[in-house]
Amino acid sequence: MTLVRRLLEQAALTPGGVALVSGSGAELTYGELRRQVLAVRHGLHSAGLVPGDGVLFSVRPSPESLVLALGVVAAGGVVVFADPGAGPEMFTARLRLARPRWSAAESMLYAGSRLGPVRAYARRRGLLLPNLADLEVPGEGPMRHVHVGRRLPGVPRGALSFARLAGGDAPSPVPDADPDAPAAVIFTSGTTAHPRAVVHTQASLAAALDLFRTRMPIGPGDVVHTDQLMLGLPALVAGARWSMPPLSCAPADAALLMRERAATHTFSVPVQLAEILDASPVLSPTLRYVLLGAAPAPAAILRRAVAAAPSAEVLSVYAMTEILPVAIASAEEKLAHTASGDLLGAPLPGVGARLADDGELLLSGPNLCRGYLGADPVTELPTGDLARFDGGRLVLMGRKKDMLIRGKFNLYPGLYEPSIAALPGVAEAAIVGVPDPGTGDEEVVLAVVGAGDLPGRLRRALPGVIDHAALPDRIVVLDELPRSGRTRKLDRDRLRELVTR
């Protein structure tokens, strides 16, 4: 059964139940969610969308974006996530690869990408927006458009209104689509010459939702507070309530909202959770699960999370855009792990994990993506991560590309950073190499966040914690580690710039 079919059938069972609560507090019932998805599907079909059509998707998380995305997939379309703020050259390269025939965007984004004064304002803010209204399909002519929000100057003539689509006829039932056909394209990395995009199917996405629920049960009566699709969708398939935070939410307000909405589950990036705990050291007593992901969770954050939500199980998920989730470990397991590396936990049911000869982790399973756009399908994913097994559990040893060279010693930062971050007084730790033009080796620099005389204390403590050959040449104390992107991942290139002499 496809992902959309499962969601629609669940919605039909409890039409009067609340499915979604928006950032503003507006509620959407399961019955209305089902009707709107079917209406959008029907409206798009009537307007000419055919199975396989790509839809460039530029709508921020909201009930409207969820309905529109599900309607596109129900119609056989492919949701293409290509950030229009990635820069003109990268955006153009991504469109050249994906070749979407449709564009769906917020009215404000159309206005901001087309009107001179608004474009100039966005440029002053460092945002170079493409002119979405004038995008074309190579060899076919202009794209078709859907706008979300009231029509503004700059919205293309003839663009479909999401409100009208969602309010239109909603015939059912929906014939099941091919579960192995592409459903979502997610650009992750690459260059302007070789952009890289992950292709997921309804089958791989449905398998991912099921795996989350094997480790973190969700059911009717639960309230899942997140802006993440891959945790919100399992909530809807299970008949729970998805609580969406506002697009911009101060840390103190985030804590208050979880309490007011009686959240039972929540997801956070470790850095974001730290900010919430700075503002509110105690989280809602209704929480049963706190899931951390998108970046490694330092020991200091795990301890704070356990103290802030004593009635909840604090979990850390290891996942990649290509295959999610892979493993989920509890805070207790991770904090009890005193050997080298970062404990990830046992692979989830059905996930295949093995090590290549050089220690690289290779993954497979029903939740593995179909492959990369424009390339052959994949059956096993080389992750770029180095790992080892510890009694059936995966332990992350670092990224292959982050390896530093010190004489004949290969130093993998991820092997030592968790142990350093677990030391008293250390909030975060990261190791980078600064090339030495004279020797060809790299100066090993340890950057830490914390209080007190950290360099002195670390010089005394580190020999008992990490290999002698991995001891840093220099220790730098920073107010915070540089991060980038929506998931606030560590920006090692920027960190290298900051610590270069």
N, C-alpha and C positions, 0 to 999 in steps of 0.2 A: 504494500500500500504506500502511495506517495506521501510526502510530507504534508502537502496541501490537503489531500484527502483526509488524513488523520486529524488535522486541525479542524476541518469543517465538520467531521463526524462528531468530534468532541463538543464543538460549539452547538450542534443540534441537540445534544443530550441535555444541556443546561442553558437554554436560550436566555433565561432571566438572570443568570449569574453575571457578576461583574468580571469581565475579562481584562480590561485595561483601565488604569488610572493615569492620566497624563500628568505632565509636570505642573500644570495649573490646577490639577484636582478634578478635571472633567472625567466622567466615567463612560466607558463603552461596554455594553453587555455582550455576552457571547452571541446572542441572536443577531444583534446589530453588526457585530464584527463579521459574522458569516454572511449576512446579507450584503454588506459593503464589498467584501472580497469578490463575491459572485457578480455583483453589479459592475465592478471595475473590470473583471474578466470579460463580461459580456460587452461592455462599452469599448474596450480595446479591440476585441475581435470585430465588432461592427465598424470600427474606425480603420481596420485594415491590418492590425498586427497579426502576423502569422507565426506559427511555432518556429523557434530558432532565432527570431528577431532579437537583437541586443538592444537593451534600453539603458542608456547612460544615466546613472542614478545619482542625483545631487540633492538629496533631501535628508536633512538631519533627523536623528532619532525622534520619533513622535508616533502617536496612533495613526496619523495620516500616512507617514512613510511606511509603516508596517502593512497597512491595508493595501497601499499601492504596490509594494514589493510582492506581497502574496498574490495580488491580482495579476501582476505581470507573469509570475511563475505559473499560476493556474491557467493562464492563457497560452502557456507554452513558450513564453518569452524568457530571455536571459537577463538578469539584473547585472549590470556592469558597473562596478565601483571603481571609478577613475577620478580621483580628487581633482577638481578644476583649479584648486589652489596650488597644485604641484609645480606650477611654472609653465609658461607657454610651450617651450620646446618639449618637455617631458609629456605634457598633456597631449600635444599633437601626436607624438610618437605612440602613445598608448591608444589613441583613437585609431591610428593607422593600423595597429595590430588587431584591435577588437572589432572595428567596423560596425558600430551600433547604428541602427536605422532610426532609433527614437532617442529623445532626450526628455528626462523627467527632472524638474528642478523647482525650487521654491521661487515664487514670483520675485522676491527681493533679489535673488541671485541673477535672474534674467535682467532686472533693472540695473543691478550693479555691474553687469558685464557689458551693458550696451549704452547706457547714458553717460555722456562725457563727464559731467561733474561727479557722479557717483564713482566712475572708474578712477578719476583723479584722486578722490578721497581714499579709495581702496589701495591705490598705488602708494600713497603717503603712509599707509599703514603696513606697507610691505607685501600687499596681496595683489598679484598680477592676474586678473581674471580674464579668461578667454571670452570671446563674444559667442555665448551659447546659442543665441538666436540665429546666427548665420552659419552654424555648422552644417556641413554637407556630407552625404554618403558618396564616396568616390564612385563616379560613373552612374549615379542614380539621381543626384540632385539633393535638395534640402532635406534635412531630417524632419521627422514629425515630432511634435512637442506636447508635453503635458505640464501644466503649471499647478503648483500647490500654493494655496493662498489666494486672496482676491487679486484680480487682474490689475497690474501696475504698468505704467509706461515702460516699454522695453520688452514686455512679454510678446512673443511673435504672434502675428496675425494668424488666426486659424488654430492656435494652440488649444488643446483640450483642457477643460477645467477639471481638476480632480474632484471638486465638490459635485459637479454635475455627473461625472462618471459614477461616484459612490452613491449618488442619489437616484440613479437610473434603474432600469429593470434588472432583476436579478434571477434569471432562470436557473433552475437546477434540475437534476443533478449534474455534476461536472464529470465528464468522461475522464478516466484515469489517463494521465500522460505517461510517457516512457520514463520510468524512474531513473534510467541511466543516461537520459539526455541532459545536456548542460542546463543548470538552473542559476548559477551565480559565477561571475568572473571577478576576482579580487586581485588588483595590482599590488604587488608587495615590494618590488625592488627592481634592480636593473638600471640600465643607462638609457639615454635617449636613442642610442643606436640599437640597443637590445633590451627593451622593456620586458618585464616578467610578470605574468599573471597566472594565478591559480584558478583552475576550473573545477567547481563542485557541482555534483548532480543532486537531484532530490533524494536519491538513495544514500549518498555519502553524508548529506546533511542530516537525514533522518537517523542514520546510525550514530552520528555524533550526539544528537539529542538523547538517544536512549542510553548512551554511555555515561553522560552526565548524571542521569537519574539512577544508574546502578550504584553510584557512590554517594549521591546526595539526593535522597528520596524527596519527591515533590508530589503533592496531591491536592485534592479539593480542600479549601480552607486555608491553604498556604498563601502567603503574600511575598512575591519575589521582587525585590527592589533593585533595579539595575537598568542601565541604558544599553546593555549588551544583548544583541540578538540571540546569541548562542546560549544564553541562560534564560532569556525571556520566552523564547519559543518552547523550550521544554515545559515551562510553567503553563503555557496555554494548551499544549497537547495533553497535559495532565489534569486540566480543569482547575488550575490554581489562578491566582490573580497576579497580573504583571503590573507592578508599580514603577512608573517611569519618573526619574528625577527631572527637574527643569534643565534646560540646555546649559544654563549658567547657574551654578548652585554653590554658594559659599560653604566651606567645611562645616561651620556651626549649623547652617540650615540643613545640610545633608543629614547630620545626626538627628536633628529635630524631626525631619520628615520621616525617617525610619521609625522613630518612636510614635509619631502621630498616626502613621499608617499601619502600625503593628506588624512590621516586616518580620518574616520568619527566615528568609534567605536574602543574602546580598552578595554582590561581587564588587571587588575593588582592585585597582592597581596598588601595589604596596605603597608607593609614594603618596597616592591620594588618601589611602587609609591613614597614613601617618599625619597628614594634614587634618583629617577629621578628628583623630585622637588628640591632636594638639588643642583643638577647639572644644572637644567634648571627650574627656578621658573614659567615660562610661557610655556604652552603646545600649540600644534598646533591649530591655529584658526579654522581649518576645523573640529575639533572634535565636535560631537553632543551628544555622550554618552561615559561616562567613568564608567566602571563597576568594582567594587571592590568586592573581594570574597576570599574564602579559609580561612579567619581568620576575627575576628571582626575588624571593621574599627574605630579607635579612633576618637574622635571629632576633635583633632588637625589635623589629616590627612584629614578629610572631609573638614574642613575649607580651608586648603591649596589647595586641589583639586578644590574646587569651585572657589577660587581666580585665580588659574592657568588656568582654562578653563571656562571662564565666559559664553561662548556661548554653553557650553555642559551641559547636565543633568548628574550629578554625582549620581550613584546608588550603592547600597550595596546589594549583594545577599546572602540569607541564603539557604544553600543546604548541602546535605550529599552525599557521594558516592552512598548510597542506593537509594536516591530519590533527583533528582535535575532538576530544581530549585524548592524551596518551596515558598519563598516569596522574593520580591524585594522592597526595600524602597529607597526613594530619600534622598540625603544628607540633604535637607531642613527639611524633616520629622524627620530625626534622630536627627538633631541639635535642633529642636523645642521640642523634647521630654524631659521633665524635671523630670518626675516621675522616680521611680526606674526601673532598668533593661535596656536592650538594645532593642530598637524598631526594629522589623524585617519587619513589614509591613503586609498587608492582605495576606492570602494564595492565590496563583495564581489560576486561574479558573481550576476547576476539582480536585484540591488538597484538600483532606479531612484532617482536623486537629481537634483533640479533646484532652482533658486533662484527664489523669488517676486520681485516687483518691489522689495520692501523688503529683500531679502537673506535672508529666512527660508528655511531648508532644508525642502524637501518631499520625502518619501520614499515609495516603493512597492516591491512585490516579493512573492514567494510567502511570505515569512516575516512579512508584515504581518498584524496581528491582524484578526479579523473586524470589529471596531469596538468601541464602548462599549456596555455593557449598557443596554438600554432605548432605544438610538438606532439610526439607520439604519446599515447596513454602510458601511465606508470603503474607498476604493480608493487614496487618497493621504493621507499623514499630515503635517499642519503641525506641525513639531517644536517651535516656539518658540525654536529656536536660529538664530542668524545665522551664515552661513558664506560662504565664497568657494571657488573652484576654483583650484588651483595645479598646472598640468600634469596634470589628471585626478585629482588628489588633493584631498580635502576638507580645508579648514582652518576650524576653529571660531573664530568671532569674538566669541561671547558669547551670553548669553540676552537675549531682547527685554525680558523683565520686569525684568532687573537694570540696565537702562539708567539712568544718572544724568544730570541736567540741570545744566549749568554755563553760564549765559548762553545763548548760541546753539549751544553745543557739546554734542552727545550723546555721552556717555562710556560705553562698554561694557567693564565690568571684565574679562571673559574675553578681550578683545583684548590686554590688557597683562599680566595676571597671570603667564602662562607665562614671558614675558621677564624679569620681575622675579624670579621664583622661580629663574631660571637664573643669577642673579648670584652671585658668590662670597660665601659666608657666609650666604646666604638658604636656609632649608629649605622654607618655605612663604610664600605671599603672597596676600592677598585685599584687594580694594577695595570699600568700601561708602560710601554717601552718608548723611550726617546732615543732615536738613532744617534750613535756616536760617529761622526764623519771620519774621525781619526782611526778607529779600530774596526769599524764595521759591526761591532757588537751594539747592543742596546742598553742604555742606562735604564735600570728597573726602578720605576717610581711608584710608590704606594701613596695613594690619595685617600684620606680618611675624613669622616665627619664625626665630630664629637667634642667633648669639653675637657678642659684640664691640660696637663702636660702630656699630651698623647705621644709625641715623638719619643720622649724619654722613656715613658712606660712601655711603648711598643718595642723599642730597641732591646729592652730587658726581657719582654715576654715572647717575642716572635721566635727566637731559637728553639723554644720548647713546643712550638705550634706548627711551624712549617719547615720544609726541607732547608738545609743550610744553603744550597745552591739557589734557592728562591728568595733569600733575604733581600730586601730592597736596598738599592744604593742610596735612595733618598726618600724621606717621608714628608709629605705635604699635607697640612690641615686646611680644609676648605669649609666654608659655611654650608655648602651643598654641592652635590655632584651634578654636572650638567646633564640635562635630559632633553629628549626630543620626541616629537610625535604625540599622537593622542594617548598612547599607552605609556608615555613618559619613560621610555627605555633609556638606559645609560648611553650617552653619546661619547664613545671612546675617542673619536677624532677631536672633538672639542676639548675633552679632558686632556688629551695629549698637548694641545695648544696651551692650555692653562698652566700646565706644569713644566713646559719647556723653559729651560733657563734663559 
